[in-house]
Amino acid sequence: MKKKKLSGLDKYLIFSFTCLIVFTIVMIIVQTITGVMQDTLITCFFSVFGGELLMCALIKRLKIKKEVQYGEIDEP
């Protein structure tokens, strides 16, 4: 059985989700210990990675739409 190779975009999506989860856990721990929430840091971090994930999703969606349009794959 052949293993499906992950594309660079898929690897980046996994990396981004992992970063978001780790960051969230670390911020919960820091806020519990210090009692201070870093609002600006949280907003900026989620803005950057949220924007990146949105762009990756759009790229993937447009790529699938293009492949369907030119008949390279069947429409889901």
N, CA, C and O atoms as a Tripos MOL2 file, in Angstrom:
@<TRIPOS>MOLECULE
protein
  304   303    76     0     0
PROTEIN
NO_CHARGES

@<TRIPOS>ATOM
      1 N           0.8410   -1.1830    0.0000 N.3       1 MET1
      2 CA          0.0000    0.0000    0.0000 C.3       1 MET1
      3 C           0.8830    1.2410    0.0000 C.2       1 MET1
      4 O           1.8210    1.3440    0.7910 O.2       1 MET1
      5 N           0.5810    2.1790   -0.8870 N.am      2 LYS2
      6 CA          1.3700    3.4040   -0.9920 C.3       2 LYS2
      7 C           0.9680    4.3960    0.0840 C.2       2 LYS2
      8 O          -0.2140    4.5800    0.3750 O.2       2 LYS2
      9 N           1.9700    5.0270    0.6670 N.am      3 LYS3
     10 CA          1.6890    6.1040    1.6130 C.3       3 LYS3
     11 C           1.4580    7.3840    0.8330 C.2       3 LYS3
     12 O           2.1560    7.6720   -0.1400 O.2       3 LYS3
     13 N           0.4610    8.1550    1.2770 N.am      4 LYS4
     14 CA          0.2010    9.4300    0.6320 C.3       4 LYS4
     15 C           1.1750   10.4560    1.2000 C.2       4 LYS4
     16 O           1.2390   10.6630    2.4110 O.2       4 LYS4
     17 N           1.9250   11.0900    0.3200 N.am      5 LYS5
     18 CA          2.9140   12.0790    0.7360 C.3       5 LYS5
     19 C           2.2300   13.4180    1.0020 C.2       5 LYS5
     20 O           1.4190   13.8770    0.1980 O.2       5 LYS5
     21 N           2.5600   14.0410    2.1330 N.am      6 LEU6
     22 CA          1.9820   15.3410    2.4760 C.3       6 LEU6
     23 C           2.6420   16.4430    1.6610 C.2       6 LEU6
     24 O           3.8590   16.4560    1.4740 O.2       6 LEU6
     25 N           1.8270   17.3530    1.1880 N.am      7 SER7
     26 CA          2.3790   18.4880    0.4540 C.3       7 SER7
     27 C           2.9200   19.5160    1.4440 C.2       7 SER7
     28 O           2.6890   19.4100    2.6480 O.2       7 SER7
     29 N           3.6240   20.4880    0.9390 N.am      8 GLY8
     30 CA          4.1720   21.5450    1.7830 C.3       8 GLY8
     31 C           3.0780   22.3360    2.4810 C.2       8 GLY8
     32 O           3.2350   22.7430    3.6320 O.2       8 GLY8
     33 N           1.9700   22.5520    1.7810 N.am      9 LEU9
     34 CA          0.8460   23.2910    2.3470 C.3       9 LEU9
     35 C           0.2230   22.5170    3.5100 C.2       9 LEU9
     36 O          -0.1170   23.1050    4.5370 O.2       9 LEU9
     37 N           0.0760   21.2100    3.3500 N.am     10 ASP10
     38 CA         -0.4770   20.3890    4.4270 C.3      10 ASP10
     39 C           0.4410   20.3840    5.6510 C.2      10 ASP10
     40 O          -0.0290   20.4430    6.7870 O.2      10 ASP10
     41 N           1.7340   20.3130    5.4120 N.am     11 LYS11
     42 CA          2.6940   20.3490    6.5210 C.3      11 LYS11
     43 C           2.6190   21.6870    7.2540 C.2      11 LYS11
     44 O           2.6990   21.7310    8.4820 O.2      11 LYS11
     45 N           2.4660   22.7730    6.5020 N.am     12 TYR12
     46 CA          2.3730   24.0890    7.1230 C.3      12 TYR12
     47 C           1.0970   24.2310    7.9360 C.2      12 TYR12
     48 O           1.1090   24.8530    8.9980 O.2      12 TYR12
     49 N          -0.0080   23.6620    7.4520 N.am     13 LEU13
     50 CA         -1.2620   23.7000    8.2010 C.3      13 LEU13
     51 C          -1.1380   22.9470    9.5170 C.2      13 LEU13
     52 O          -1.6190   23.4150   10.5490 O.2      13 LEU13
     53 N          -0.4990   21.7900    9.4860 N.am     14 ILE14
     54 CA         -0.2690   21.0210   10.7120 C.3      14 ILE14
     55 C           0.6140   21.8050   11.6700 C.2      14 ILE14
     56 O           0.3460   21.8460   12.8710 O.2      14 ILE14
     57 N           1.6650   22.4270   11.1480 N.am     15 PHE15
     58 CA          2.5560   23.2510   11.9700 C.3      15 PHE15
     59 C           1.7940   24.4160   12.6030 C.2      15 PHE15
     60 O           1.9820   24.7110   13.7830 O.2      15 PHE15
     61 N           0.9400   25.0730   11.8310 N.am     16 SER16
     62 CA          0.1880   26.2240   12.3360 C.3      16 SER16
     63 C          -0.7850   25.8230   13.4340 C.2      16 SER16
     64 O          -0.8680   26.4880   14.4660 O.2      16 SER16
     65 N          -1.5210   24.7400   13.2160 N.am     17 PHE17
     66 CA         -2.4520   24.2750   14.2390 C.3      17 PHE17
     67 C          -1.7100   23.8670   15.5120 C.2      17 PHE17
     68 O          -2.1800   24.1320   16.6190 O.2      17 PHE17
     69 N          -0.5640   23.2300   15.3540 N.am     18 THR18
     70 CA          0.2400   22.8400   16.5110 C.3      18 THR18
     71 C           0.7150   24.0680   17.2740 C.2      18 THR18
     72 O           0.6670   24.0900   18.5040 O.2      18 THR18
     73 N           1.1700   25.0810   16.5620 N.am     19 CYS19
     74 CA          1.6060   26.3280   17.2100 C.3      19 CYS19
     75 C           0.4550   26.9840   17.9650 C.2      19 CYS19
     76 O           0.6430   27.4580   19.0850 O.2      19 CYS19
     77 N          -0.7200   27.0170   17.3710 N.am     20 LEU20
     78 CA         -1.8810   27.6190   18.0300 C.3      20 LEU20
     79 C          -2.2500   26.8690   19.3070 C.2      20 LEU20
     80 O          -2.5620   27.4900   20.3230 O.2      20 LEU20
     81 N          -2.2170   25.5550   19.2600 N.am     21 ILE21
     82 CA         -2.5550   24.7560   20.4360 C.3      21 ILE21
     83 C          -1.5220   24.9440   21.5350 C.2      21 ILE21
     84 O          -1.8790   25.1470   22.6950 O.2      21 ILE21
     85 N          -0.2270   24.8780   21.1740 N.am     22 VAL22
     86 CA          0.8400   25.0580   22.1620 C.3      22 VAL22
     87 C           0.7840   26.4540   22.7680 C.2      22 VAL22
     88 O           0.9160   26.6100   23.9820 O.2      22 VAL22
     89 N           0.5920   27.4630   21.9350 N.am     23 PHE23
     90 CA          0.5040   28.8440   22.4280 C.3      23 PHE23
     91 C          -0.6530   29.0080   23.3990 C.2      23 PHE23
     92 O          -0.5060   29.6430   24.4430 O.2      23 PHE23
     93 N          -1.8050   28.4360   23.0570 N.am     24 THR24
     94 CA         -2.9700   28.5300   23.9330 C.3      24 THR24
     95 C          -2.6930   27.8850   25.2850 C.2      24 THR24
     96 O          -3.0280   28.4550   26.3230 O.2      24 THR24
     97 N          -2.0910   26.7150   25.2810 N.am     25 ILE25
     98 CA         -1.7630   26.0320   26.5340 C.3      25 ILE25
     99 C          -0.7790   26.8500   27.3600 C.2      25 ILE25
    100 O          -0.9560   26.9990   28.5690 O.2      25 ILE25
    101 N           0.2580   27.3800   26.7140 N.am     26 VAL26
    102 CA          1.2580   28.1880   27.4240 C.3      26 VAL26
    103 C           0.6240   29.4460   28.0010 C.2      26 VAL26
    104 O           0.9270   29.8150   29.1360 O.2      26 VAL26
    105 N          -0.2440   30.1110   27.2530 N.am     27 MET27
    106 CA         -0.8870   31.3250   27.7570 C.3      27 MET27
    107 C          -1.8190   31.0280   28.9350 C.2      27 MET27
    108 O          -1.9250   31.8350   29.8590 O.2      27 MET27
    109 N          -2.4880   29.8820   28.9070 N.am     28 ILE28
    110 CA         -3.3270   29.5000   30.0450 C.3      28 ILE28
    111 C          -2.4640   29.2790   31.2850 C.2      28 ILE28
    112 O          -2.8300   29.7030   32.3810 O.2      28 ILE28
    113 N          -1.3270   28.6200   31.1140 N.am     29 ILE29
    114 CA         -0.4220   28.3770   32.2360 C.3      29 ILE29
    115 C           0.1440   29.6900   32.7660 C.2      29 ILE29
    116 O           0.1740   29.9090   33.9770 O.2      29 ILE29
    117 N           0.5910   30.5620   31.8680 N.am     30 VAL30
    118 CA          1.1600   31.8490   32.2870 C.3      30 VAL30
    119 C           0.1100   32.6890   33.0030 C.2      30 VAL30
    120 O           0.4070   33.3160   34.0200 O.2      30 VAL30
    121 N          -1.1030   32.7080   32.4880 N.am     31 GLN31
    122 CA         -2.1620   33.5020   33.1110 C.3      31 GLN31
    123 C          -2.5400   32.9330   34.4770 C.2      31 GLN31
    124 O          -2.8620   33.6870   35.3950 O.2      31 GLN31
    125 N          -2.5030   31.6150   34.6150 N.am     32 THR32
    126 CA         -2.8060   30.9900   35.9000 C.3      32 THR32
    127 C          -1.7370   31.3080   36.9360 C.2      32 THR32
    128 O          -2.0560   31.5830   38.0930 O.2      32 THR32
    129 N          -0.4810   31.2740   36.5340 N.am     33 ILE33
    130 CA          0.6300   31.5130   37.4640 C.3      33 ILE33
    131 C           0.7460   32.9850   37.8310 C.2      33 ILE33
    132 O           0.8520   33.3240   39.0100 O.2      33 ILE33
    133 N           0.7270   33.8680   36.8270 N.am     34 THR34
    134 CA          0.9700   35.2880   37.0840 C.3      34 THR34
    135 C          -0.3100   36.0830   37.3300 C.2      34 THR34
    136 O          -0.2710   37.1340   37.9690 O.2      34 THR34
    137 N          -1.4270   35.5970   36.8350 N.am     35 GLY35
    138 CA         -2.6780   36.3320   36.9650 C.3      35 GLY35
    139 C          -2.8040   37.4730   35.9700 C.2      35 GLY35
    140 O          -3.7370   38.2700   36.0630 O.2      35 GLY35
    141 N          -1.8860   37.5660   35.0240 N.am     36 VAL36
    142 CA         -1.8920   38.6370   34.0250 C.3      36 VAL36
    143 C          -2.1150   38.0160   32.6480 C.2      36 VAL36
    144 O          -1.4540   37.0480   32.2720 O.2      36 VAL36
    145 N          -3.0680   38.5950   31.8990 N.am     37 MET37
    146 CA         -3.3230   38.1270   30.5500 C.3      37 MET37
    147 C          -2.6500   39.0760   29.5670 C.2      37 MET37
    148 O          -2.8250   40.2910   29.6590 O.2      37 MET37
    149 N          -1.8960   38.5390   28.6420 N.am     38 GLN38
    150 CA         -1.1710   39.3250   27.6380 C.3      38 GLN38
    151 C          -2.0710   39.5490   26.4220 C.2      38 GLN38
    152 O          -1.9460   38.8490   25.4180 O.2      38 GLN38
    153 N          -2.9690   40.5180   26.5130 N.am     39 ASP39
    154 CA         -3.9690   40.7360   25.4640 C.3      39 ASP39
    155 C          -3.3560   41.0450   24.1010 C.2      39 ASP39
    156 O          -3.7670   40.4710   23.0930 O.2      39 ASP39
    157 N          -2.3940   41.9320   24.0660 N.am     40 THR40
    158 CA         -1.8040   42.3380   22.7870 C.3      40 THR40
    159 C          -1.0560   41.1790   22.1350 C.2      40 THR40
    160 O          -1.1730   40.9690   20.9280 O.2      40 THR40
    161 N          -0.2960   40.4310   22.9150 N.am     41 LEU41
    162 CA          0.4390   39.2830   22.3820 C.3      41 LEU41
    163 C          -0.5170   38.2360   21.8220 C.2      41 LEU41
    164 O          -0.2860   37.6900   20.7430 O.2      41 LEU41
    165 N          -1.5840   37.9580   22.5530 N.am     42 ILE42
    166 CA         -2.5600   36.9610   22.1040 C.3      42 ILE42
    167 C          -3.2450   37.4190   20.8190 C.2      42 ILE42
    168 O          -3.4110   36.6350   19.8850 O.2      42 ILE42
    169 N          -3.6380   38.6790   20.7750 N.am     43 THR43
    170 CA         -4.3020   39.2190   19.5840 C.3      43 THR43
    171 C          -3.3910   39.1550   18.3650 C.2      43 THR43
    172 O          -3.8190   38.7320   17.2920 O.2      43 THR43
    173 N          -2.1620   39.5640   18.5220 N.am     44 CYS44
    174 CA         -1.2200   39.5480   17.3930 C.3      44 CYS44
    175 C          -0.9050   38.1310   16.9330 C.2      44 CYS44
    176 O          -0.8610   37.8590   15.7330 O.2      44 CYS44
    177 N          -0.6870   37.2350   17.8790 N.am     45 PHE45
    178 CA         -0.3510   35.8490   17.5310 C.3      45 PHE45
    179 C          -1.4920   35.2030   16.7490 C.2      45 PHE45
    180 O          -1.2700   34.5910   15.7040 O.2      45 PHE45
    181 N          -2.7210   35.3440   17.2660 N.am     46 PHE46
    182 CA         -3.8520   34.7320   16.5850 C.3      46 PHE46
    183 C          -4.1620   35.4310   15.2610 C.2      46 PHE46
    184 O          -4.6550   34.7940   14.3300 O.2      46 PHE46
    185 N          -3.8830   36.7170   15.1660 N.am     47 SER47
    186 CA         -4.0840   37.4190   13.8920 C.3      47 SER47
    187 C          -3.1470   36.8800   12.8220 C.2      47 SER47
    188 O          -3.5640   36.6350   11.6890 O.2      47 SER47
    189 N          -1.8960   36.6980   13.1780 N.am     48 VAL48
    190 CA         -0.9100   36.1990   12.2090 C.3      48 VAL48
    191 C          -1.2410   34.7770   11.7810 C.2      48 VAL48
    192 O          -1.3600   34.4960   10.5880 O.2      48 VAL48
    193 N          -1.3900   33.8780   12.7530 N.am     49 PHE49
    194 CA         -1.6270   32.4860   12.3860 C.3      49 PHE49
    195 C          -3.0270   32.2740   11.8320 C.2      49 PHE49
    196 O          -3.2160   31.4150   10.9720 O.2      49 PHE49
    197 N          -4.0150   33.0320   12.3000 N.am     50 GLY50
    198 CA         -5.3520   32.9400   11.7230 C.3      50 GLY50
    199 C          -5.3670   33.3930   10.2770 C.2      50 GLY50
    200 O          -6.0150   32.7750    9.4320 O.2      50 GLY50
    201 N          -4.6540   34.4720    9.9900 N.am     51 GLY51
    202 CA         -4.5320   34.9460    8.6130 C.3      51 GLY51
    203 C          -3.8180   33.9570    7.7220 C.2      51 GLY51
    204 O          -4.2100   33.7490    6.5740 O.2      51 GLY51
    205 N          -2.7750   33.3490    8.2460 N.am     52 GLU52
    206 CA         -2.0380   32.3440    7.4710 C.3      52 GLU52
    207 C          -2.9130   31.1370    7.1550 C.2      52 GLU52
    208 O          -2.9060   30.6340    6.0320 O.2      52 GLU52
    209 N          -3.6670   30.6750    8.1520 N.am     53 LEU53
    210 CA         -4.5530   29.5310    7.9260 C.3      53 LEU53
    211 C          -5.6470   29.8680    6.9260 C.2      53 LEU53
    212 O          -6.0120   29.0320    6.0990 O.2      53 LEU53
    213 N          -6.1720   31.0810    6.9940 N.am     54 LEU54
    214 CA         -7.1860   31.5140    6.0330 C.3      54 LEU54
    215 C          -6.6140   31.5410    4.6140 C.2      54 LEU54
    216 O          -7.2590   31.0800    3.6720 O.2      54 LEU54
    217 N          -5.4170   32.0750    4.4680 N.am     55 MET55
    218 CA         -4.7860   32.1170    3.1440 C.3      55 MET55
    219 C          -4.5160   30.7160    2.6100 C.2      55 MET55
    220 O          -4.7310   30.4490    1.4270 O.2      55 MET55
    221 N          -4.0510   29.8270    3.4660 N.am     56 CYS56
    222 CA         -3.7990   28.4430    3.0400 C.3      56 CYS56
    223 C          -5.1020   27.7660    2.6090 C.2      56 CYS56
    224 O          -5.1260   27.0330    1.6200 O.2      56 CYS56
    225 N          -6.1790   28.0130    3.3490 N.am     57 ALA57
    226 CA         -7.4710   27.4290    2.9910 C.3      57 ALA57
    227 C          -7.9500   27.9680    1.6400 C.2      57 ALA57
    228 O          -8.4790   27.2140    0.8230 O.2      57 ALA57
    229 N          -7.7670   29.2660    1.4070 N.am     58 LEU58
    230 CA         -8.1720   29.8490    0.1250 C.3      58 LEU58
    231 C          -7.3490   29.2840   -1.0280 C.2      58 LEU58
    232 O          -7.8870   28.9870   -2.0950 O.2      58 LEU58
    233 N          -6.0460   29.1370   -0.8090 N.am     59 ILE59
    234 CA         -5.1790   28.5720   -1.8500 C.3      59 ILE59
    235 C          -5.6280   27.1610   -2.1960 C.2      59 ILE59
    236 O          -5.7440   26.8070   -3.3690 O.2      59 ILE59
    237 N          -5.8810   26.3570   -1.1680 N.am     60 LYS60
    238 CA         -6.2900   24.9740   -1.3920 C.3      60 LYS60
    239 C          -7.6440   24.9230   -2.1050 C.2      60 LYS60
    240 O          -7.8390   24.1210   -3.0180 O.2      60 LYS60
    241 N          -8.5690   25.7750   -1.6880 N.am     61 ARG61
    242 CA         -9.9060   25.7940   -2.3030 C.3      61 ARG61
    243 C          -9.8250   26.2070   -3.7740 C.2      61 ARG61
    244 O         -10.4600   25.5920   -4.6300 O.2      61 ARG61
    245 N          -9.0490   27.2420   -4.0620 N.am     62 LEU62
    246 CA         -8.9220   27.6950   -5.4480 C.3      62 LEU62
    247 C          -8.2040   26.6600   -6.3070 C.2      62 LEU62
    248 O          -8.5180   26.5000   -7.4860 O.2      62 LEU62
    249 N          -7.2470   25.9620   -5.7180 N.am     63 LYS63
    250 CA         -6.5300   24.9180   -6.4510 C.3      63 LYS63
    251 C          -7.4740   23.7830   -6.8110 C.2      63 LYS63
    252 O          -7.4280   23.2760   -7.9320 O.2      63 LYS63
    253 N          -8.3330   23.3730   -5.8760 N.am     64 ILE64
    254 CA         -9.3010   22.3080   -6.1400 C.3      64 ILE64
    255 C         -10.3090   22.7640   -7.1930 C.2      64 ILE64
    256 O         -10.6710   21.9980   -8.0870 O.2      64 ILE64
    257 N         -10.7610   24.0180   -7.0830 N.am     65 LYS65
    258 CA        -11.7250   24.5540   -8.0490 C.3      65 LYS65
    259 C         -11.1190   24.5750   -9.4530 C.2      65 LYS65
    260 O         -11.7980   24.2620  -10.4310 O.2      65 LYS65
    261 N          -9.8550   24.9410   -9.5490 N.am     66 LYS66
    262 CA         -9.1750   24.9850  -10.8470 C.3      66 LYS66
    263 C          -9.0530   23.5810  -11.4320 C.2      66 LYS66
    264 O          -9.2580   23.3840  -12.6300 O.2      66 LYS66
    265 N          -8.7170   22.5990  -10.5800 N.am     67 GLU67
    266 CA         -8.5890   21.2250  -11.0550 C.3      67 GLU67
    267 C          -9.9290   20.6830  -11.5390 C.2      67 GLU67
    268 O          -9.9810   19.9660  -12.5380 O.2      67 GLU67
    269 N         -11.0150   21.0200  -10.8410 N.am     68 VAL68
    270 CA        -12.3500   20.5890  -11.2600 C.3      68 VAL68
    271 C         -12.7190   21.2540  -12.5740 C.2      68 VAL68
    272 O         -13.2950   20.6110  -13.4520 O.2      68 VAL68
    273 N         -12.3990   22.5220  -12.7210 N.am     69 GLN69
    274 CA        -12.7390   23.2710  -13.9280 C.3      69 GLN69
    275 C         -12.0510   22.6760  -15.1540 C.2      69 GLN69
    276 O         -12.6570   22.5990  -16.2230 O.2      69 GLN69
    277 N         -10.8020   22.2570  -15.0140 N.am     70 TYR70
    278 CA        -10.0720   21.7080  -16.1530 C.3      70 TYR70
    279 C         -10.1970   20.1940  -16.2560 C.2      70 TYR70
    280 O          -9.5320   19.5690  -17.0820 O.2      70 TYR70
    281 N         -11.0510   19.6020  -15.4180 N.am     71 GLY71
    282 CA        -11.3460   18.1800  -15.5350 C.3      71 GLY71
    283 C         -10.2570   17.2540  -15.0420 C.2      71 GLY71
    284 O         -10.2090   16.0900  -15.4410 O.2      71 GLY71
    285 N          -9.3800   17.7470  -14.1800 N.am     72 GLU72
    286 CA         -8.2950   16.9040  -13.6940 C.3      72 GLU72
    287 C          -8.7630   15.9450  -12.6010 C.2      72 GLU72
    288 O          -8.2160   14.8520  -12.4540 O.2      72 GLU72
    289 N          -9.7830   16.3600  -11.8300 N.am     73 ILE73
    290 CA        -10.3680   15.4840  -10.8160 C.3      73 ILE73
    291 C         -11.8740   15.5750  -10.8980 C.2      73 ILE73
    292 O         -12.4160   16.5080  -11.4900 O.2      73 ILE73
    293 N         -12.5580   14.5960  -10.3000 N.am     74 ASP74
    294 CA        -14.0140   14.6130  -10.2640 C.3      74 ASP74
    295 C         -14.4860   15.5690   -9.1930 C.2      74 ASP74
    296 O         -13.8380   15.7290   -8.1580 O.2      74 ASP74
    297 N         -15.6120   16.2030   -9.4440 N.am     75 GLU75
    298 CA        -16.1700   17.1490   -8.4690 C.3      75 GLU75
    299 C         -16.6770   16.3680   -7.2620 C.2      75 GLU75
    300 O         -17.3500   15.3500   -7.4210 O.2      75 GLU75
    301 N         -16.3540   16.8460   -6.0310 N.am     76 PRO76
    302 CA        -16.7810   16.1090   -4.8340 C.3      76 PRO76
    303 C         -18.2640   16.1680   -4.6020 C.2      76 PRO76
    304 O         -18.7600   15.5940   -3.6330 O.2      76 PRO76
@<TRIPOS>BOND
     1     1     2 1
     2     2     3 1
     3     3     4 2
     4     3     5 am
     5     5     6 1
     6     6     7 1
     7     7     8 2
     8     7     9 am
     9     9    10 1
    10    10    11 1
    11    11    12 2
    12    11    13 am
    13    13    14 1
    14    14    15 1
    15    15    16 2
    16    15    17 am
    17    17    18 1
    18    18    19 1
    19    19    20 2
    20    19    21 am
    21    21    22 1
    22    22    23 1
    23    23    24 2
    24    23    25 am
    25    25    26 1
    26    26    27 1
    27    27    28 2
    28    27    29 am
    29    29    30 1
    30    30    31 1
    31    31    32 2
    32    31    33 am
    33    33    34 1
    34    34    35 1
    35    35    36 2
    36    35    37 am
    37    37    38 1
    38    38    39 1
    39    39    40 2
    40    39    41 am
    41    41    42 1
    42    42    43 1
    43    43    44 2
    44    43    45 am
    45    45    46 1
    46    46    47 1
    47    47    48 2
    48    47    49 am
    49    49    50 1
    50    50    51 1
    51    51    52 2
    52    51    53 am
    53    53    54 1
    54    54    55 1
    55    55    56 2
    56    55    57 am
    57    57    58 1
    58    58    59 1
    59    59    60 2
    60    59    61 am
    61    61    62 1
    62    62    63 1
    63    63    64 2
    64    63    65 am
    65    65    66 1
    66    66    67 1
    67    67    68 2
    68    67    69 am
    69    69    70 1
    70    70    71 1
    71    71    72 2
    72    71    73 am
    73    73    74 1
    74    74    75 1
    75    75    76 2
    76    75    77 am
    77    77    78 1
    78    78    79 1
    79    79    80 2
    80    79    81 am
    81    81    82 1
    82    82    83 1
    83    83    84 2
    84    83    85 am
    85    85    86 1
    86    86    87 1
    87    87    88 2
    88    87    89 am
    89    89    90 1
    90    90    91 1
    91    91    92 2
    92    91    93 am
    93    93    94 1
    94    94    95 1
    95    95    96 2
    96    95    97 am
    97    97    98 1
    98    98    99 1
    99    99   100 2
   100    99   101 am
   101   101   102 1
   102   102   103 1
   103   103   104 2
   104   103   105 am
   105   105   106 1
   106   106   107 1
   107   107   108 2
   108   107   109 am
   109   109   110 1
   110   110   111 1
   111   111   112 2
   112   111   113 am
   113   113   114 1
   114   114   115 1
   115   115   116 2
   116   115   117 am
   117   117   118 1
   118   118   119 1
   119   119   120 2
   120   119   121 am
   121   121   122 1
   122   122   123 1
   123   123   124 2
   124   123   125 am
   125   125   126 1
   126   126   127 1
   127   127   128 2
   128   127   129 am
   129   129   130 1
   130   130   131 1
   131   131   132 2
   132   131   133 am
   133   133   134 1
   134   134   135 1
   135   135   136 2
   136   135   137 am
   137   137   138 1
   138   138   139 1
   139   139   140 2
   140   139   141 am
   141   141   142 1
   142   142   143 1
   143   143   144 2
   144   143   145 am
   145   145   146 1
   146   146   147 1
   147   147   148 2
   148   147   149 am
   149   149   150 1
   150   150   151 1
   151   151   152 2
   152   151   153 am
   153   153   154 1
   154   154   155 1
   155   155   156 2
   156   155   157 am
   157   157   158 1
   158   158   159 1
   159   159   160 2
   160   159   161 am
   161   161   162 1
   162   162   163 1
   163   163   164 2
   164   163   165 am
   165   165   166 1
   166   166   167 1
   167   167   168 2
   168   167   169 am
   169   169   170 1
   170   170   171 1
   171   171   172 2
   172   171   173 am
   173   173   174 1
   174   174   175 1
   175   175   176 2
   176   175   177 am
   177   177   178 1
   178   178   179 1
   179   179   180 2
   180   179   181 am
   181   181   182 1
   182   182   183 1
   183   183   184 2
   184   183   185 am
   185   185   186 1
   186   186   187 1
   187   187   188 2
   188   187   189 am
   189   189   190 1
   190   190   191 1
   191   191   192 2
   192   191   193 am
   193   193   194 1
   194   194   195 1
   195   195   196 2
   196   195   197 am
   197   197   198 1
   198   198   199 1
   199   199   200 2
   200   199   201 am
   201   201   202 1
   202   202   203 1
   203   203   204 2
   204   203   205 am
   205   205   206 1
   206   206   207 1
   207   207   208 2
   208   207   209 am
   209   209   210 1
   210   210   211 1
   211   211   212 2
   212   211   213 am
   213   213   214 1
   214   214   215 1
   215   215   216 2
   216   215   217 am
   217   217   218 1
   218   218   219 1
   219   219   220 2
   220   219   221 am
   221   221   222 1
   222   222   223 1
   223   223   224 2
   224   223   225 am
   225   225   226 1
   226   226   227 1
   227   227   228 2
   228   227   229 am
   229   229   230 1
   230   230   231 1
   231   231   232 2
   232   231   233 am
   233   233   234 1
   234   234   235 1
   235   235   236 2
   236   235   237 am
   237   237   238 1
   238   238   239 1
   239   239   240 2
   240   239   241 am
   241   241   242 1
   242   242   243 1
   243   243   244 2
   244   243   245 am
   245   245   246 1
   246   246   247 1
   247   247   248 2
   248   247   249 am
   249   249   250 1
   250   250   251 1
   251   251   252 2
   252   251   253 am
   253   253   254 1
   254   254   255 1
   255   255   256 2
   256   255   257 am
   257   257   258 1
   258   258   259 1
   259   259   260 2
   260   259   261 am
   261   261   262 1
   262   262   263 1
   263   263   264 2
   264   263   265 am
   265   265   266 1
   266   266   267 1
   267   267   268 2
   268   267   269 am
   269   269   270 1
   270   270   271 1
   271   271   272 2
   272   271   273 am
   273   273   274 1
   274   274   275 1
   275   275   276 2
   276   275   277 am
   277   277   278 1
   278   278   279 1
   279   279   280 2
   280   279   281 am
   281   281   282 1
   282   282   283 1
   283   283   284 2
   284   283   285 am
   285   285   286 1
   286   286   287 1
   287   287   288 2
   288   287   289 am
   289   289   290 1
   290   290   291 1
   291   291   292 2
   292   291   293 am
   293   293   294 1
   294   294   295 1
   295   295   296 2
   296   295   297 am
   297   297   298 1
   298   298   299 1
   299   299   300 2
   300   299   301 am
   301   301   302 1
   302   302   303 1
   303   303   304 2
@<TRIPOS>SUBSTRUCTURE
     1 MET1         2 RESIDUE 1 A MET
     2 LYS2         6 RESIDUE 1 A LYS
     3 LYS3        10 RESIDUE 1 A LYS
     4 LYS4        14 RESIDUE 1 A LYS
     5 LYS5        18 RESIDUE 1 A LYS
     6 LEU6        22 RESIDUE 1 A LEU
     7 SER7        26 RESIDUE 1 A SER
     8 GLY8        30 RESIDUE 1 A GLY
     9 LEU9        34 RESIDUE 1 A LEU
    10 ASP10       38 RESIDUE 1 A ASP
    11 LYS11       42 RESIDUE 1 A LYS
    12 TYR12       46 RESIDUE 1 A TYR
    13 LEU13       50 RESIDUE 1 A LEU
    14 ILE14       54 RESIDUE 1 A ILE
    15 PHE15       58 RESIDUE 1 A PHE
    16 SER16       62 RESIDUE 1 A SER
    17 PHE17       66 RESIDUE 1 A PHE
    18 THR18       70 RESIDUE 1 A THR
    19 CYS19       74 RESIDUE 1 A CYS
    20 LEU20       78 RESIDUE 1 A LEU
    21 ILE21       82 RESIDUE 1 A ILE
    22 VAL22       86 RESIDUE 1 A VAL
    23 PHE23       90 RESIDUE 1 A PHE
    24 THR24       94 RESIDUE 1 A THR
    25 ILE25       98 RESIDUE 1 A ILE
    26 VAL26      102 RESIDUE 1 A VAL
    27 MET27      106 RESIDUE 1 A MET
    28 ILE28      110 RESIDUE 1 A ILE
    29 ILE29      114 RESIDUE 1 A ILE
    30 VAL30      118 RESIDUE 1 A VAL
    31 GLN31      122 RESIDUE 1 A GLN
    32 THR32      126 RESIDUE 1 A THR
    33 ILE33      130 RESIDUE 1 A ILE
    34 THR34      134 RESIDUE 1 A THR
    35 GLY35      138 RESIDUE 1 A GLY
    36 VAL36      142 RESIDUE 1 A VAL
    37 MET37      146 RESIDUE 1 A MET
    38 GLN38      150 RESIDUE 1 A GLN
    39 ASP39      154 RESIDUE 1 A ASP
    40 THR40      158 RESIDUE 1 A THR
    41 LEU41      162 RESIDUE 1 A LEU
    42 ILE42      166 RESIDUE 1 A ILE
    43 THR43      170 RESIDUE 1 A THR
    44 CYS44      174 RESIDUE 1 A CYS
    45 PHE45      178 RESIDUE 1 A PHE
    46 PHE46      182 RESIDUE 1 A PHE
    47 SER47      186 RESIDUE 1 A SER
    48 VAL48      190 RESIDUE 1 A VAL
    49 PHE49      194 RESIDUE 1 A PHE
    50 GLY50      198 RESIDUE 1 A GLY
    51 GLY51      202 RESIDUE 1 A GLY
    52 GLU52      206 RESIDUE 1 A GLU
    53 LEU53      210 RESIDUE 1 A LEU
    54 LEU54      214 RESIDUE 1 A LEU
    55 MET55      218 RESIDUE 1 A MET
    56 CYS56      222 RESIDUE 1 A CYS
    57 ALA57      226 RESIDUE 1 A ALA
    58 LEU58      230 RESIDUE 1 A LEU
    59 ILE59      234 RESIDUE 1 A ILE
    60 LYS60      238 RESIDUE 1 A LYS
    61 ARG61      242 RESIDUE 1 A ARG
    62 LEU62      246 RESIDUE 1 A LEU
    63 LYS63      250 RESIDUE 1 A LYS
    64 ILE64      254 RESIDUE 1 A ILE
    65 LYS65      258 RESIDUE 1 A LYS
    66 LYS66      262 RESIDUE 1 A LYS
    67 GLU67      266 RESIDUE 1 A GLU
    68 VAL68      270 RESIDUE 1 A VAL
    69 GLN69      274 RESIDUE 1 A GLN
    70 TYR70      278 RESIDUE 1 A TYR
    71 GLY71      282 RESIDUE 1 A GLY
    72 GLU72      286 RESIDUE 1 A GLU
    73 ILE73      290 RESIDUE 1 A ILE
    74 ASP74      294 RESIDUE 1 A ASP
    75 GLU75      298 RESIDUE 1 A GLU
    76 PRO76      302 RESIDUE 1 A PRO
